[in-house]
Amino acid sequence: MPILKTRLHELRKERNMQQAELAKLVGVRRETIGNLENGRYNPSLKLAMDIAKVFDTTVEDIFTFEDDDE
């Protein structure tokens, strides 16, 4: 089963942005951003698009699927 990978943490750090700041910009709780970064939450399409807009990039640049080797 494919696993969702994200560059969210990397993109935030490049911009010196805290989880809480991103959460406020996209209308979710800080915990949601943390769960996204740790692979414990898959974003809705709307949330993924909102995040991509904040970073002025594409959803595909932030989120990708990798095969689970199990």
C-alpha positions, 0 to 999 in steps of 0.5 A, spaced: 500 500 500 502 506 498 505 511 503 504 519 503 510 522 503 510 530 504 515 535 504 511 540 508 516 540 514 522 542 509 518 547 506 516 550 512 523 551 515 526 554 509 521 560 510 522 560 518 515 558 519 512 555 525 506 549 525 501 554 528 503 560 523 501 555 517 495 552 521 492 559 521 493 560 514 490 554 512 484 554 517 486 548 521 489 546 528 497 546 529 496 539 531 493 537 524 500 540 521 504 536 526 500 530 524 501 531 516 508 532 517 509 525 521 505 521 516 499 520 521 494 524 517 492 524 510 490 531 507 483 533 504 484 535 497 482 542 499 487 542 505 493 540 500 491 545 495 491 550 500 497 548 503 500 548 496 497 555 495 501 558 501 508 555 498 506 558 491 507 551 489 503 544 486 500 539 491 505 534 487 511 538 489 509 537 497 505 530 497 507 524 493 506 517 494 511 511 495 510 504 495 510 500 502 516 495 501 513 490 506 
